[in-house]
Amino acid sequence: MEKSLLYKLHSHQRAEGVVANPDLFREVFSSKYGKVRIFKVLQVSEESKKWVAEPSNKLCDVEGGWFCPGQYPPALIPILNRKKDFAQLEDFNRGSKDDEYQQKYHEGLMKQKQKMTPQKMGPRKEL
């Protein structure tokens, strides 16, 4: 987890030894209690900026509409192809499962639960 970008941005200069790459990210806002943090992405290529600015690359619900989720620039496709989407365990509509991961996850939960179980106490006394 410590290798992930999300971890580095979340814990940037808050956890010991965790720093986001200063050549690629700069923190531009942090809320009063640090629950919201915004980072500026540095070194964005001019080609990518031009592609994003091109109106034909925006996928709006209607022409001139306000809802335009757009799409990622082509340079990100190799990175996005390696990603693993988050999925709920209860999502029965998806075709694939990660049974090994889920088994290890549930085993870890059971170990935690066993550690937290209070020791047996003697019989309760009525007041």
C-alpha positions in Angstrom: 0.0 0.0 0.0 2.9 2.4 0.7 3.8 2.2 -3.0 0.4 3.5 -4.1 -0.1 7.1 -5.2 -3.2 7.5 -3.1 -1.3 6.5 0.0 1.5 8.9 -0.7 -0.8 11.9 -1.4 -3.0 11.1 1.6 -0.1 10.7 4.0 2.2 13.3 2.4 4.3 14.9 5.2 1.8 13.5 7.8 3.3 10.0 8.2 6.9 9.6 9.0 9.0 9.2 5.8 6.0 9.6 3.4 6.5 12.3 0.8 4.8 12.7 -2.6 7.3 13.3 -5.4 7.9 17.1 -5.3 8.8 17.0 -9.1 5.3 15.7 -9.9 2.9 17.0 -7.2 2.5 20.2 -5.1 0.0 20.6 -2.3 -2.1 23.7 -3.1 -4.9 23.4 -0.4 -5.4 21.7 2.9 -8.6 22.1 4.9 -8.5 23.2 8.5 -8.4 19.6 9.9 -6.7 18.0 6.9 -9.7 16.1 5.7 -9.5 17.7 2.3 -6.2 18.0 0.5 -5.7 19.2 -3.1 -2.5 18.6 -5.1 -1.5 20.2 -8.4 -0.1 17.8 -10.9 3.1 19.2 -12.3 4.9 18.4 -15.6 1.8 17.8 -17.7 2.8 17.6 -21.3 1.6 20.3 -23.8 0.3 17.5 -26.1 -1.9 16.2 -23.3 -3.2 19.7 -22.4 -4.1 20.4 -26.1 -5.9 17.0 -26.3 -8.0 17.8 -23.2 -8.8 21.3 -24.4 -10.2 20.0 -27.7 -14.0 20.2 -27.6 -14.4 17.0 -29.7 -12.7 15.0 -26.9 -15.4 16.0 -24.4 -18.3 13.6 -24.1 -21.2 15.8 -23.1 -24.7 14.5 -22.5 -26.0 17.1 -24.9 -24.3 19.7 -27.1 -23.5 22.7 -24.9 -24.6 20.8 -21.8 -23.0 21.2 -18.4 -22.4 17.4 -17.8 -19.2 16.5 -19.7 -17.3 13.7 -18.0 -14.9 13.6 -21.0 -12.3 10.9 -21.4 -8.7 10.3 -20.6 -5.9 11.3 -23.0 -4.5 8.5 -25.2 -1.1 8.6 -23.4 -2.8 7.3 -20.2 -4.3 4.2 -21.9 -1.3 1.9 -21.1 -1.5 2.9 -17.4 -5.3 2.6 -17.2 -5.1 -0.9 -18.8 -3.0 -2.1 -15.8 -5.5 -0.8 -13.2 -7.8 -3.0 -11.1 -11.2 -1.6 -10.5 -12.7 -1.5 -7.0 -15.7 -3.8 -6.7 -18.0 -4.7 -3.8 -17.9 -8.2 -2.6 -21.6 -8.4 -3.0 -21.5 -7.3 -6.7 -23.1 -10.4 -8.3 -23.3 -8.8 -11.7 -19.6 -8.7 -12.4 -18.2 -11.7 -14.2 -14.9 -12.3 -12.4 -14.0 -12.8 -8.8 -10.8 -12.6 -6.7 -11.5 -15.5 -4.4 -8.0 -15.8 -3.1 -7.9 -12.1 -2.0 -11.4 -12.4 -0.5 -10.4 -15.5 1.5 -7.3 -13.8 2.9 -9.4 -10.7 3.7 -12.0 -12.7 5.7 -9.3 -14.7 7.5 -7.7 -11.5 8.6 -11.1 -10.2 9.8 -11.6 -13.4 11.8 -8.2 -13.1 13.5 -9.0 -9.5 14.4 -12.4 -10.6 15.8 -10.7 -13.3 17.9 -8.3 -10.8 19.4 -11.1 -8.4 20.3 -13.4 -11.0 22.0 -13.6 -10.2 25.7 -12.4 -12.9 28.1 -15.2 -14.9 29.7 -16.5 -13.4 32.8 -18.1 -15.0 35.8 -21.9 -15.1 36.3 -23.6 -11.8 36.5 -24.9 -10.6 39.8 -28.3 -9.1 40.0 -28.6 -5.7 41.7 
